[in-house]
Amino acid sequence: MGLFDTLKQALTKTSNVLNTDIRDLFKQARLVDDEFLRELYASLIKTDIGTTAANAIRDRIKSEFRGRRIEMQVAVDHIKQHFRELMAQDVHSIQIAESGPTVVMVVGVNGSGKTTSIAKLANMFVKQGKSVVLGAGDTFRAAAVQQLAVWADRLGVEIIKGEQGSDPASVAHRAVAAARDGGKDVCIIDTAGRLQTQVNLMKELEKIRRVMTNLIPDAPHETLLVLDATAGQNGVSQAKGFSEAAGCTGIVLAKLDGSAKGGVVIPIREQFSIPVKFIGLGETPDDMAAFHVDEFVDALFSDSL
C-alpha cells in the first residue's frame, strides 16, 4: 500500500465513526436548524476533536447556512477546511545536529507506546544510512530494557543499559558519551513512563536533560512526547504537563490504528505550539509516517463522499 492508503487504514475506526454519522445526517439535504446543529456537534465530539473545535465548526455552519438547506459535500468541505486551519503547522522533521550525534529524548506516560515508537525512529534512521545508539533509560522496569534490547538486536543498533533501579540520568550520560565518542549519528534516549502530575518524576526529566547538555551543549536536539491516540482527551492534559516540564519539541501520536479517537490531534494542535511530527500506523518498525495535515484530513473523510 502507498502511504495514503496506509494512513486511511490506520484511521479506519476514527473515520468510520465520523463518516457514518455524517452520512446519517445527510440522508437528504438538511435544513440548518437547531436540531441539525445539535446532531452535527454530537457527531464531531465522538472523534475527540474537543468542544472548542466542535463549537467552532457548528458555529461556522450556522453562520453561513442558517435557515438554508445544505448538501453533505458542502458541509464536509467546510469541516475539512476548518480542520486544516486548526492543525496548520510547518512540516517539521527531526532537527539534526550541526556536528556530532543528534540526541533525541523520548518521554510519555506508561503504556503510551514509547518503546515501539523508539524502535520505529531507530529503524527510520537506519534506513537513512545513519548509525544509532539507544539509551535504555527506563531503569525501573526490567521488561522495558529487555524489550528495547530485542529491538536493538533486530535493527542492528547499539544499546546502552544500566542495572535495574539505577539512576536513569547516568544511563543517558553513558549513551550520549558512547554516541559522541564512537562517532555515531543519532542517540535516542528512552525514559521511564510517568504521569504528568508526578512532580518528582518530572523533575527527573530535567536532570536527564542536564547531563546530556553537559556532554553536548545543544542536546537534546529533540524531545519527543509519545501520546497514545486511544487515550483521547487525556492526551491533551498529558501534552500540557510534559511540554511544561520536559520542553517537548514534537509529538509522536502512537496507536492511531487502534483508535476511534484520532481527532485528538486537533485539540492538541489547537492548544499547543508543539508540532505533531510522526504518527504510528501499526506494530512493525516500518509502521510510522511523518505527519502531514492535508493527508490526515483527507484520510479522515476518505469514505464520506
C-alpha positions as CSV (number, residue, x, y, z in Angstrom):
1,M,0.0,0.0,0.0
2,G,1.0,3.6,-0.5
3,L,1.4,6.0,2.4
4,F,-2.1,7.5,2.0
5,D,-3.7,4.1,1.8
6,T,-1.8,3.0,5.0
7,L,-3.0,6.2,6.7
8,K,-6.6,5.6,5.6
9,Q,-6.4,2.1,7.0
10,A,-4.9,3.3,10.3
11,L,-7.7,5.9,10.7
12,T,-10.5,3.4,9.9
13,K,-12.0,3.4,13.3
14,T,-12.0,7.2,13.6
15,S,-13.3,7.8,10.1
16,N,-16.0,5.1,10.5
17,V,-17.4,7.0,13.5
18,L,-17.2,10.3,11.8
19,N,-18.4,9.3,8.3
20,T,-21.2,7.1,9.4
21,D,-22.7,9.9,11.5
22,I,-22.2,12.4,8.7
23,R,-23.9,10.1,6.2
24,D,-26.8,9.6,8.7
25,L,-27.1,13.4,9.0
26,F,-27.3,13.8,5.2
27,K,-29.7,11.1,4.0
28,Q,-31.1,14.0,2.2
29,A,-30.2,17.7,2.1
30,R,-30.7,19.1,5.5
31,L,-32.2,22.3,6.8
32,V,-29.7,24.0,9.0
33,D,-31.8,24.5,12.2
34,D,-31.2,23.9,15.9
35,E,-31.8,20.1,15.6
36,F,-29.3,19.7,12.7
37,L,-26.7,21.8,14.6
38,R,-27.1,19.7,17.7
39,E,-26.7,16.5,15.7
40,L,-23.6,17.8,13.9
41,Y,-22.0,18.8,17.2
42,A,-22.6,15.4,18.7
43,S,-21.1,13.7,15.6
44,L,-17.9,15.7,15.8
45,I,-17.5,15.2,19.6
46,K,-17.4,11.4,19.2
47,T,-14.0,11.6,17.4
48,D,-12.5,13.5,20.4
49,I,-11.8,16.7,18.5
50,G,-12.7,18.6,21.6
51,T,-15.5,21.0,22.5
52,T,-13.7,24.1,21.2
53,A,-13.3,22.8,17.7
54,A,-16.7,21.2,17.6
55,N,-18.3,24.5,18.7
56,A,-16.3,26.5,16.1
57,I,-17.4,24.2,13.2
58,R,-21.0,24.2,14.3
59,D,-21.0,28.0,14.6
60,R,-19.3,28.3,11.2
61,I,-22.0,26.2,9.5
62,K,-24.7,28.1,11.5
63,S,-23.4,31.5,10.4
64,E,-23.2,30.6,6.7
65,F,-26.2,28.3,6.2
66,R,-28.8,29.0,9.0
67,G,-32.3,28.6,7.5
68,R,-31.0,27.1,4.3
69,R,-30.6,23.6,3.1
70,I,-27.1,22.2,3.0
71,E,-25.7,19.2,1.0
72,M,-23.3,16.7,2.5
73,Q,-20.4,17.7,0.1
74,V,-20.7,21.3,1.2
75,A,-20.7,20.5,4.9
76,V,-17.7,18.1,4.6
77,D,-15.7,20.8,2.6
78,H,-16.3,23.3,5.4
79,I,-15.4,20.8,8.1
80,K,-12.2,19.8,6.3
81,Q,-11.1,23.3,5.8
82,H,-11.7,24.2,9.4
83,F,-9.7,21.1,10.5
84,R,-6.8,22.2,8.2
85,E,-6.8,25.7,9.7
86,L,-6.8,24.4,13.3
87,M,-4.0,21.9,12.7
88,A,-1.9,24.1,10.4
89,Q,1.9,23.6,11.1
90,D,5.1,23.7,9.1
91,V,6.3,20.3,8.1
92,H,8.8,19.6,10.9
93,S,11.3,16.8,10.5
94,I,13.8,15.8,13.2
95,Q,16.2,18.6,13.9
96,I,19.7,17.3,13.0
97,A,22.7,18.4,15.0
98,E,25.2,20.6,13.0
99,S,28.0,18.4,14.2
100,G,28.3,15.2,16.3
101,P,25.4,13.0,17.2
102,T,21.8,14.1,17.1
103,V,20.3,13.4,20.5
104,V,16.6,12.6,20.8
105,M,14.9,12.1,24.2
106,V,11.6,10.3,24.3
107,V,9.0,10.8,27.0
108,G,5.4,9.8,27.8
109,V,3.2,8.0,30.3
110,N,3.3,4.3,31.0
111,G,1.8,2.3,28.1
112,S,1.8,5.1,25.6
113,G,3.9,3.2,23.1
114,K,7.3,4.7,23.8
115,T,9.4,1.6,23.3
116,T,7.8,0.7,20.0
117,S,8.0,4.3,18.8
118,I,11.7,4.4,19.6
119,A,12.2,1.2,17.5
120,K,10.4,2.9,14.7
121,L,12.5,6.0,15.0
122,A,15.7,3.9,15.1
123,N,14.5,2.0,12.0
124,M,13.8,5.2,10.2
125,F,17.4,6.5,10.9
126,V,19.0,3.2,10.0
127,K,17.2,3.2,6.6
128,Q,18.6,6.7,6.1
129,G,22.0,5.2,6.5
130,K,22.6,6.6,10.0
131,S,24.3,4.8,12.9
132,V,22.2,4.7,16.1
133,V,22.8,4.3,19.8
134,L,19.8,3.6,22.1
135,G,19.9,4.5,25.8
136,A,17.7,2.3,27.9
137,G,16.8,5.0,30.4
138,D,13.7,3.2,31.8
139,T,15.6,1.6,34.6
140,F,12.5,1.0,36.7
141,R,11.1,-1.8,34.5
142,A,13.3,-4.7,33.6
143,A,10.8,-5.6,30.9
144,A,11.3,-2.2,29.2
145,V,15.0,-2.7,29.0
146,Q,14.6,-6.2,27.6
147,Q,12.1,-5.1,25.0
148,L,14.3,-2.3,23.9
149,A,17.3,-4.7,23.7
150,V,15.3,-7.0,21.5
151,W,14.5,-4.2,19.1
152,A,18.2,-3.1,19.1
153,D,19.3,-6.6,18.2
154,R,16.7,-6.8,15.4
155,L,17.7,-3.4,14.0
156,G,21.4,-3.9,14.4
157,V,22.0,-0.9,16.6
158,E,24.0,-0.4,19.8
159,I,22.2,-0.2,23.1
160,I,23.5,1.2,26.5
161,K,21.8,-0.3,29.6
162,G,22.1,0.1,33.3
163,E,21.2,-2.0,36.3
164,Q,17.5,-2.1,37.3
165,G,16.8,0.8,39.7
166,S,20.0,2.6,38.7
167,D,20.0,6.4,38.0
168,P,18.4,6.9,34.5
169,A,20.5,10.1,34.1
170,S,23.7,8.0,34.3
171,V,22.4,5.7,31.5
172,A,21.6,8.8,29.4
173,H,25.1,10.2,30.1
174,R,26.8,6.9,29.1
175,A,24.6,6.6,26.0
176,V,25.3,10.1,24.8
177,A,29.0,9.7,25.6
178,A,29.1,6.4,23.6
179,A,27.4,8.1,20.6
180,R,29.8,11.1,20.7
181,D,33.0,9.2,21.3
182,G,32.0,6.4,18.8
183,G,31.2,8.8,16.0
184,K,27.6,7.8,15.8
185,D,24.9,9.8,14.0
186,V,22.0,9.5,16.4
187,C,21.4,8.8,20.1
188,I,17.8,8.0,21.2
189,I,17.2,8.1,25.0
190,D,14.2,6.2,26.4
191,T,12.8,7.3,29.8
192,A,10.5,5.7,32.3
193,G,6.8,6.2,31.8
194,R,5.4,8.7,34.3
195,L,2.2,10.7,34.9
196,Q,2.5,14.4,34.1
197,T,1.2,15.0,37.7
198,Q,4.2,13.3,39.3
199,V,6.3,16.3,40.2
200,N,9.4,14.4,41.4
201,L,9.5,12.2,38.3
202,M,9.0,15.2,36.0
203,K,12.0,16.9,37.7
204,E,14.0,13.8,37.0
205,L,13.5,14.5,33.3
206,E,15.1,17.9,33.9
207,K,18.1,16.1,35.4
208,I,18.4,13.8,32.4
209,R,18.4,16.8,30.1
210,R,21.1,18.5,32.2
211,V,23.5,15.6,32.0
212,M,23.1,15.4,28.2
213,T,23.7,19.1,27.9
214,N,26.9,18.8,29.9
215,L,28.2,16.5,27.2
216,I,26.7,18.2,24.1
217,P,25.6,21.8,24.7
218,D,22.6,21.6,22.3
219,A,21.4,18.2,23.5
220,P,18.8,17.0,23.4
221,H,18.1,18.3,20.0
222,E,14.6,16.9,20.1
223,T,12.4,15.9,23.0
224,L,9.5,13.8,21.6
225,L,6.3,13.2,23.6
226,V,4.6,9.9,22.7
227,L,0.9,10.1,23.1
228,D,-1.5,7.1,22.9
229,A,-4.2,8.0,20.4
230,T,-6.6,5.7,22.2
231,A,-6.4,8.0,25.3
232,G,-8.4,10.7,23.6
233,Q,-8.8,13.8,25.6
234,N,-6.4,12.6,28.3
235,G,-3.7,13.2,25.7
236,V,-4.4,16.9,25.9
237,S,-3.6,17.1,29.6
238,Q,-0.5,14.9,29.0
239,A,0.7,17.3,26.3
240,K,0.3,20.2,28.7
241,G,2.2,18.6,31.6
242,F,5.0,17.2,29.6
243,S,5.5,20.3,27.4
244,E,6.0,22.4,30.5
245,A,8.3,20.0,32.3
246,A,10.3,18.4,29.6
247,G,10.5,21.1,26.9
248,C,8.9,18.9,24.3
249,T,9.7,19.8,20.7
250,G,7.4,17.3,18.9
251,I,4.7,14.7,19.3
252,V,4.5,11.1,18.2
253,L,0.9,10.0,18.1
254,A,1.0,6.3,18.6
255,K,-1.6,3.5,18.2
256,L,-3.6,5.6,15.7
257,D,-4.6,2.4,14.0
258,G,-6.3,1.1,17.2
259,S,-8.3,4.2,18.0
260,A,-11.6,5.8,17.2
261,K,-10.3,9.0,18.8
262,G,-7.8,10.1,16.2
263,G,-9.4,13.5,16.2
264,V,-7.5,14.3,19.4
265,V,-4.7,15.6,17.1
266,I,-6.9,18.7,16.6
267,P,-7.2,20.0,20.2
268,I,-3.5,19.2,20.7
269,R,-2.5,21.3,17.8
270,E,-5.1,23.9,18.7
271,Q,-3.9,24.4,22.3
272,F,-0.1,23.9,22.0
273,S,2.6,25.0,19.7
274,I,4.1,21.5,19.7
275,P,4.1,20.1,16.2
276,V,2.9,16.5,15.6
277,K,5.9,15.0,13.9
278,F,5.1,11.4,13.5
279,I,2.1,9.0,13.6
280,G,2.1,5.4,14.5
281,L,0.2,3.3,11.9
282,G,0.8,-0.3,13.2
283,E,3.1,-2.6,15.1
284,T,6.1,-3.2,12.8
285,P,9.2,-0.9,12.7
286,D,8.0,0.4,9.3
287,D,4.6,1.5,10.6
288,M,5.4,5.1,11.3
289,A,5.0,8.1,9.0
290,A,5.7,11.8,9.1
291,F,2.6,13.8,9.9
292,H,1.1,16.0,7.2
293,V,-2.1,17.9,7.9
294,D,-3.7,17.6,4.4
295,E,-3.1,13.9,4.2
296,F,-4.5,13.4,7.7
297,V,-7.7,15.4,7.0
298,D,-8.3,13.7,3.6
299,A,-7.8,10.3,5.2
300,L,-10.4,11.1,7.9
301,F,-13.0,11.9,5.3
302,S,-12.0,9.4,2.6
303,D,-15.1,7.3,2.9
304,S,-17.7,10.1,3.5
305,L,-18.3,11.1,-0.1
